[in-house]
């Protein structure tokens, strides 16, 4: 093959590492974080998790039941989604489950659906929008929190440039915040 400057050997080395499933050490602002989160409102407070607007995912700031949040609004595209993007230094094309905590206003009825960029190629759009029912709206008018385990997240930005989106197919959805981390992050810590 010829190896004047080491390029062939180096390419082979990294190809072998990739085939073996080896990962390089993560770097970036959230590489060592235990979780990422976003608090929604007039001005979102992003800590490694960002809420994004999209053609089928427009939102407006609201204040309800003592908290701020963002509510989906009707779009020309017919969707009423809230999109979220995880900082790649925290999670991108990794292995292992994640758990999301979503704080939402329990208004209306029907399911809250989370669609996420998954490694499951059999899911809709090659895994870009794998659906899971996150919670059921009961119309109490109070804030509620649900936890959703994602067994196979890819989070490579295939969900219209984001990693996941939330919606309430029966109407609008209002979200106060989302936290994301490895499943063990949400287990109570031993304080002995």
Backbone bond lengths (Angstrom), bond angles and torsions (degrees), N, CA, C in turn:
res aa  C-N    CA-C-N  psi(-1)  N-CA   C-N-CA  omega(-1)  CA-C   N-CA-C  phi
1 X - - - 1.453 - - 1.522 112.94 -
2 X 1.284 117.85 -22.64 1.466 119.85 -177.79 1.514 110.15 77.90
3 X 1.299 116.42 137.63 1.452 119.96 -177.86 1.515 109.55 -149.63
4 X 1.314 115.95 76.38 1.450 120.28 -176.94 1.525 110.97 -71.82
5 X 1.335 117.34 -43.49 1.469 118.99 -174.74 1.529 113.80 -125.63
6 X 1.288 117.96 17.46 1.459 120.49 175.06 1.513 115.92 86.42
7 X 1.321 118.36 0.40 1.463 119.84 -176.75 1.522 113.03 -63.05
8 X 1.323 118.05 -41.39 1.458 120.45 -178.62 1.524 110.16 -66.01
9 X 1.321 116.85 -44.78 1.464 120.37 179.75 1.524 110.16 -63.55
10 X 1.308 117.66 -43.88 1.460 121.53 179.63 1.520 111.16 -63.56
11 X 1.328 117.61 -44.17 1.469 120.92 178.41 1.522 109.93 -61.18
12 X 1.305 117.62 -42.30 1.456 122.01 179.54 1.528 110.48 -63.66
13 X 1.336 116.62 -42.57 1.465 121.59 -179.87 1.523 110.74 -58.42
14 X 1.335 117.63 -48.27 1.460 120.55 -177.96 1.520 112.08 -73.83
15 X 1.319 117.86 -30.66 1.473 120.32 174.31 1.520 109.78 -64.44
16 X 1.329 117.15 -42.83 1.465 120.85 177.90 1.524 111.45 -63.74
17 X 1.335 117.18 -41.78 1.466 120.63 177.14 1.521 111.07 -62.20
18 X 1.329 117.21 -42.11 1.467 121.16 179.69 1.518 110.50 -62.92
19 X 1.345 117.48 -45.65 1.470 121.34 179.37 1.532 111.26 -61.79
20 X 1.329 116.65 -32.85 1.464 121.13 179.99 1.523 112.60 -79.66
21 X 1.334 117.30 -5.14 1.464 120.91 179.54 1.515 113.82 80.32
22 X 1.322 117.57 14.18 1.463 120.80 179.87 1.527 110.38 -67.90
23 X 1.301 116.43 146.89 1.459 121.99 178.99 1.522 109.38 -120.60
24 X 1.318 115.41 142.50 1.455 119.33 174.70 1.521 108.29 -79.92
25 X 1.300 116.13 158.70 1.462 119.63 178.29 1.522 109.70 -65.30
26 X 1.292 114.86 133.54 1.460 121.77 -178.57 1.522 109.82 -71.24
27 X 1.338 115.36 144.46 1.460 120.04 175.11 1.519 108.75 -138.09
28 X 1.308 116.19 157.61 1.452 121.24 -179.55 1.511 110.70 129.45
29 X 1.326 117.37 176.70 1.465 120.94 -171.76 1.535 114.99 -65.71
30 X 1.344 118.27 -22.14 1.464 119.90 -177.62 1.529 111.95 -120.45
31 X 1.329 116.63 19.06 1.461 121.82 -176.79 1.525 112.33 -61.30
32 X 1.312 117.78 -32.80 1.463 120.82 -177.56 1.531 113.10 -110.62
33 X 1.312 116.29 10.19 1.468 120.50 -178.67 1.529 111.07 -71.82
34 X 1.314 116.16 146.99 1.471 121.25 175.51 1.516 111.20 -82.54
35 X 1.339 115.89 -23.60 1.459 119.85 179.05 1.519 109.06 -157.22
36 X 1.327 115.28 163.43 1.454 122.30 169.21 1.522 106.41 -125.17
37 X 1.351 115.96 156.59 1.457 118.05 -176.70 1.519 110.47 -157.52
38 X 1.318 114.40 167.09 1.457 121.40 172.65 1.528 107.74 -146.59
39 X 1.324 115.70 135.69 1.461 122.88 172.30 1.523 105.84 -107.55
40 X 1.315 117.10 124.92 1.458 121.90 -173.23 1.515 112.00 -96.00
41 X 1.328 115.04 149.40 1.457 121.78 178.08 1.507 110.08 174.49
42 X 1.329 116.15 -155.93 1.467 120.83 177.00 1.531 109.96 -54.97
43 X 1.338 115.48 -46.10 1.476 122.48 173.70 1.524 106.74 -124.24
44 X 1.314 116.74 114.17 1.456 120.69 -178.81 1.526 110.93 -66.88
45 X 1.329 116.42 144.61 1.457 123.18 175.12 1.523 107.17 -105.10
46 X 1.342 115.60 98.66 1.464 122.40 -174.18 1.519 110.89 -96.27
47 X 1.314 115.66 128.10 1.470 122.14 175.27 1.525 107.46 -128.62
48 X 1.332 115.66 69.83 1.461 121.08 179.52 1.511 114.75 88.93
49 X 1.315 117.11 -5.82 1.457 122.41 176.64 1.523 106.92 -130.75
50 X 1.335 116.64 127.38 1.455 121.81 -173.92 1.513 110.68 -121.25
51 X 1.325 116.87 134.54 1.463 121.86 173.30 1.517 106.98 -86.46
52 X 1.332 116.42 131.97 1.464 121.66 -177.22 1.523 110.83 -119.69
53 X 1.326 114.91 144.86 1.466 121.28 172.51 1.531 108.20 -88.84
54 X 1.330 116.54 147.29 1.461 122.03 179.39 1.520 107.83 -146.47
55 X 1.328 116.60 166.30 1.472 120.12 -178.57 1.527 112.61 -54.85
56 X 1.322 117.78 -35.38 1.465 120.35 177.92 1.527 111.44 -108.80
57 X 1.323 116.04 19.05 1.454 121.15 -179.37 1.512 111.53 -142.77
58 X 1.316 116.05 74.39 1.472 122.07 177.41 1.524 108.33 -102.56
59 X 1.333 115.07 144.68 1.459 119.76 -179.87 1.524 109.74 -136.05
60 X 1.335 114.83 164.86 1.464 121.04 173.83 1.518 108.42 -134.90
61 X 1.336 117.28 147.36 1.460 119.63 178.58 1.528 110.75 -71.73
62 X 1.322 115.88 143.89 1.467 121.65 178.54 1.518 109.31 -141.30
63 X 1.319 114.55 162.57 1.450 122.10 171.44 1.519 106.22 -130.63
64 X 1.340 115.65 125.81 1.466 119.82 -177.72 1.517 109.62 -151.04
65 X 1.308 116.30 141.95 1.460 122.72 175.81 1.529 112.26 47.92
66 X 1.346 116.72 38.97 1.456 121.52 174.17 1.516 116.72 84.20
67 X 1.321 118.52 5.26 1.465 121.07 179.07 1.521 109.78 -134.32
68 X 1.322 114.24 159.16 1.461 119.42 173.68 1.520 109.14 -95.22
69 X 1.309 115.06 164.25 1.456 120.35 177.96 1.514 109.90 -171.81
70 X 1.320 115.50 -169.53 1.453 122.24 174.24 1.519 107.29 -130.62
71 X 1.349 114.51 137.15 1.462 121.80 -178.30 1.519 109.18 -113.64
72 X 1.323 115.69 140.20 1.458 120.17 176.20 1.519 109.52 -66.90
73 X 1.329 115.29 149.58 1.464 120.93 175.84 1.527 108.24 -129.99
74 X 1.311 115.29 155.74 1.459 121.37 -179.79 1.530 109.51 -62.54
75 X 1.327 115.84 140.74 1.458 121.44 178.65 1.526 109.77 -122.42
76 X 1.316 115.81 164.78 1.458 120.85 175.06 1.523 111.61 -64.79
77 X 1.328 117.28 -22.34 1.459 122.83 -178.42 1.521 112.69 -85.55
78 X 1.330 117.53 -5.39 1.458 120.52 177.22 1.523 114.50 89.29
79 X 1.325 118.84 -17.96 1.456 120.64 -178.64 1.509 112.60 -84.42
80 X 1.306 115.44 157.24 1.467 123.45 173.87 1.517 107.66 -136.21
81 X 1.314 114.64 72.50 1.452 121.20 -175.18 1.525 111.08 -111.80
82 X 1.348 114.93 156.70 1.453 122.59 167.35 1.524 105.39 -117.78
83 X 1.328 116.32 117.78 1.465 122.81 -177.32 1.518 111.59 -95.55
84 X 1.341 115.50 146.71 1.455 121.91 179.04 1.526 110.53 -136.15
85 X 1.326 115.66 143.50 1.454 122.16 179.41 1.525 109.34 -127.57
86 X 1.326 116.04 126.34 1.456 122.90 179.31 1.526 109.51 -88.99
87 X 1.320 117.25 135.42 1.457 120.78 176.83 1.533 108.61 -58.09
88 X 1.328 116.48 129.78 1.463 121.45 -177.16 1.521 112.85 -62.08
89 X 1.318 118.49 -22.89 1.460 119.52 177.98 1.528 111.35 -71.87
90 X 1.337 117.65 -16.81 1.463 121.61 177.23 1.526 110.99 -90.89
91 X 1.346 116.68 -47.90 1.464 120.58 -177.59 1.518 108.59 -159.20
92 X 1.321 116.34 124.76 1.462 122.20 173.98 1.514 108.62 -160.71
93 X 1.328 115.10 114.83 1.456 122.22 179.01 1.525 110.99 56.29
94 X 1.323 116.17 38.04 1.451 122.59 179.27 1.520 109.67 -91.39
95 X 1.315 115.25 -179.24 1.453 120.43 173.36 1.520 107.52 -115.91
96 X 1.301 115.64 159.64 1.449 120.25 178.32 1.507 112.14 101.99
97 X 1.307 116.11 151.90 1.462 120.39 -177.46 1.522 112.80 -76.04
98 X 1.307 114.43 154.95 1.458 123.08 171.70 1.517 107.76 -122.10
99 X 1.323 115.43 157.38 1.453 120.51 173.14 1.518 108.04 -126.52
100 X 1.311 115.66 137.18 1.456 122.09 177.57 1.516 108.93 -112.57
101 X 1.324 116.06 139.65 1.464 122.99 169.90 1.515 106.28 -110.62
102 X 1.317 115.89 124.29 1.457 121.50 -178.84 1.524 108.19 -119.38
103 X 1.336 116.86 124.30 1.459 121.47 174.59 1.520 107.20 -102.99
104 X 1.325 115.77 120.37 1.470 122.73 -171.98 1.521 110.44 -134.16
105 X 1.325 115.49 157.96 1.457 120.86 175.32 1.520 107.95 -84.71
106 X 1.325 116.32 121.92 1.462 121.40 -178.58 1.531 109.27 -80.08
107 X 1.329 115.20 80.30 1.473 122.18 -179.70 1.525 108.06 -125.65
108 X 1.308 116.51 137.80 1.456 119.80 -178.89 1.515 110.91 87.16
109 X 1.325 115.56 -163.22 1.461 120.53 179.94 1.521 109.26 -143.64
110 X 1.310 115.07 164.55 1.452 121.26 -179.37 1.513 111.57 103.78
111 X 1.335 116.20 -179.58 1.459 119.80 -175.88 1.528 112.97 -81.15
112 X 1.325 114.84 156.28 1.461 122.13 163.03 1.525 104.37 -101.14
113 X 1.309 116.27 123.51 1.465 121.24 -177.51 1.516 109.56 -108.30
114 X 1.323 116.02 132.08 1.452 122.98 173.83 1.531 106.75 -108.35
115 X 1.323 116.80 126.15 1.457 121.87 175.21 1.522 107.04 -115.95
116 X 1.345 116.39 127.03 1.463 118.87 -173.69 1.524 111.84 -132.32
117 X 1.323 114.07 156.97 1.458 123.46 176.38 1.528 107.49 -74.77
118 X 1.351 115.07 106.34 1.455 121.48 -173.65 1.527 111.46 -112.24
119 X 1.321 115.36 162.26 1.461 120.34 174.90 1.527 111.41 -83.36
120 X 1.314 117.79 0.11 1.467 124.28 179.47 1.523 109.99 -80.48
121 X 1.319 117.09 100.63 1.457 121.82 -178.15 1.510 114.47 -67.10
122 X 1.348 118.68 -12.61 1.463 120.99 178.87 1.531 112.61 -87.38
123 X 1.319 116.81 -10.26 1.477 121.22 179.08 1.537 109.03 -74.14
124 X 1.340 117.24 163.72 1.470 120.18 -178.58 1.529 113.50 -50.28
125 X 1.324 115.20 139.17 1.469 123.62 178.11 1.531 111.69 57.41
126 X 1.333 115.62 42.67 1.461 120.72 177.65 1.515 114.04 67.22
127 X 1.316 117.55 20.67 1.461 122.18 179.70 1.511 114.27 102.10
128 X 1.324 117.86 -3.40 1.466 120.74 -176.34 1.529 112.84 -69.50
129 X 1.330 117.46 -24.15 1.466 121.11 -177.66 1.527 110.65 -136.17
130 X 1.330 117.38 60.37 1.464 120.27 178.98 1.527 108.91 -73.00
131 X 1.344 117.96 121.62 1.468 119.91 -176.34 1.526 113.18 -88.49
132 X 1.317 115.22 147.31 1.458 122.59 171.65 1.528 107.13 -148.17
133 X 1.328 116.22 136.69 1.465 119.63 175.63 1.521 107.79 -75.70
134 X 1.332 115.45 121.18 1.465 121.12 -176.64 1.525 112.08 -88.26
135 X 1.321 116.91 -39.30 1.466 121.78 -176.66 1.517 108.35 -165.18
136 X 1.326 115.21 172.52 1.465 121.36 175.44 1.522 108.62 -119.83
137 X 1.329 115.96 126.58 1.463 120.82 176.30 1.520 109.29 -74.45
138 X 1.357 115.86 134.72 1.464 121.33 -178.48 1.523 112.50 -117.50
139 X 1.341 117.21 -6.20 1.453 120.63 176.89 1.511 115.30 78.11
140 X 1.352 118.80 29.07 1.470 120.40 -179.21 1.529 112.50 -76.66
141 X 1.327 117.66 -19.72 1.460 120.75 -176.42 1.518 113.72 78.23
142 X 1.331 117.44 6.50 1.464 123.03 -179.67 1.528 110.34 -106.80
143 X 1.314 115.83 161.33 1.464 120.10 174.20 1.520 108.63 -77.77
144 X 1.322 116.19 140.89 1.464 122.27 179.23 1.526 108.44 -137.01
145 X 1.320 115.92 159.44 1.456 121.52 178.97 1.519 109.24 -126.70
146 X 1.317 115.68 134.86 1.460 120.65 174.73 1.520 108.93 -123.27
147 X 1.316 115.95 154.84 1.457 122.54 175.24 1.517 107.65 -116.06
148 X 1.332 115.17 136.64 1.456 121.13 -178.57 1.518 108.64 -130.71
149 X 1.334 116.78 124.06 1.457 120.38 176.84 1.525 109.48 -91.90
150 X 1.317 115.36 131.21 1.455 122.03 175.69 1.530 107.13 -109.57
151 X 1.328 116.95 110.09 1.461 121.55 -174.70 1.518 113.03 -74.00
152 X 1.330 116.95 -28.40 1.463 119.75 -170.72 1.530 113.57 -137.91
153 X 1.338 118.17 49.80 1.468 118.73 179.88 1.524 111.71 -69.00
154 X 1.325 116.04 142.94 1.472 121.68 172.39 1.525 108.90 -107.05
155 X 1.332 116.33 -43.92 1.467 123.60 177.40 1.527 111.58 51.67
156 X 1.326 114.74 54.55 1.465 120.91 177.75 1.523 111.66 -106.28
157 X 1.332 117.85 11.81 1.462 121.30 175.83 1.511 114.77 85.88
158 X 1.334 117.91 16.51 1.474 120.01 -177.47 1.528 113.45 -80.33
159 X 1.316 118.74 -7.25 1.469 121.58 178.43 1.527 108.43 -88.37
160 X 1.309 116.24 71.71 1.469 122.87 -177.65 1.528 111.73 54.22
161 X 1.332 115.71 44.29 1.462 121.28 178.73 1.513 114.00 84.50
162 X 1.321 117.14 1.05 1.460 122.32 179.24 1.522 109.23 -121.77
163 X 1.334 116.32 -177.72 1.456 120.74 -178.80 1.526 113.91 -103.06
164 X 1.331 117.20 -29.05 1.464 119.88 175.53 1.517 109.69 -158.83
165 X 1.333 114.01 164.73 1.452 119.92 177.71 1.526 108.95 -143.83
166 X 1.331 114.84 154.10 1.461 122.95 178.67 1.517 109.65 -119.21
167 X 1.338 116.21 148.19 1.462 120.01 173.82 1.521 109.24 -156.30
168 X 1.323 114.99 161.82 1.458 123.33 171.14 1.528 104.75 -119.87
169 X 1.338 118.25 98.12 1.469 120.76 -173.16 1.527 114.76 -52.79
170 X 1.324 118.37 -24.40 1.457 120.98 -179.00 1.520 114.63 -84.03
171 X 1.335 118.85 -4.98 1.462 121.01 -177.53 1.510 111.68 168.15
172 X 1.327 115.15 -150.86 1.462 120.14 -178.23 1.523 111.44 -81.78
173 X 1.325 114.77 156.05 1.452 122.75 177.61 1.517 108.08 -127.50
174 X 1.336 116.99 134.65 1.454 122.66 176.46 1.522 108.24 -115.99
175 X 1.338 115.59 126.70 1.464 121.42 -177.97 1.523 108.79 -121.90
176 X 1.335 115.88 134.46 1.463 122.36 176.13 1.521 111.03 -89.52
177 X 1.334 116.91 -41.50 1.457 118.78 -177.77 1.507 112.50 -168.77
178 X 1.330 114.32 163.83 1.465 122.28 177.67 1.524 107.47 -138.55
179 X 1.332 116.35 136.25 1.462 122.92 172.12 1.518 106.96 -123.19
180 X 1.328 115.47 146.11 1.460 120.45 -175.68 1.515 108.93 -139.20
181 X 1.321 116.03 138.19 1.448 120.19 177.02 1.504 110.95 -169.99
182 X 1.336 116.59 174.67 1.453 119.56 175.31 1.519 109.53 -61.10
183 X 1.316 117.21 151.07 1.462 120.35 -175.50 1.522 112.24 -52.60
184 X 1.326 118.29 -41.99 1.469 120.29 -177.71 1.522 112.54 -65.30
185 X 1.316 118.67 -18.43 1.468 122.66 178.33 1.519 111.03 -62.54
186 X 1.324 117.62 -30.55 1.459 121.71 -175.91 1.534 113.01 -90.97
187 X 1.324 118.04 -1.97 1.457 121.80 176.72 1.528 107.17 -82.18
188 X 1.319 117.02 138.68 1.472 120.52 -179.00 1.524 110.21 -57.19
189 X 1.312 115.76 134.57 1.461 120.64 -179.52 1.528 109.87 -77.29
190 X 1.327 115.66 145.30 1.446 122.56 176.57 1.531 108.23 -75.02
191 X 1.326 117.97 121.24 1.465 121.27 -176.48 1.528 112.23 -108.31
192 X 1.323 117.73 20.35 1.464 120.51 179.21 1.482 113.11 -61.36
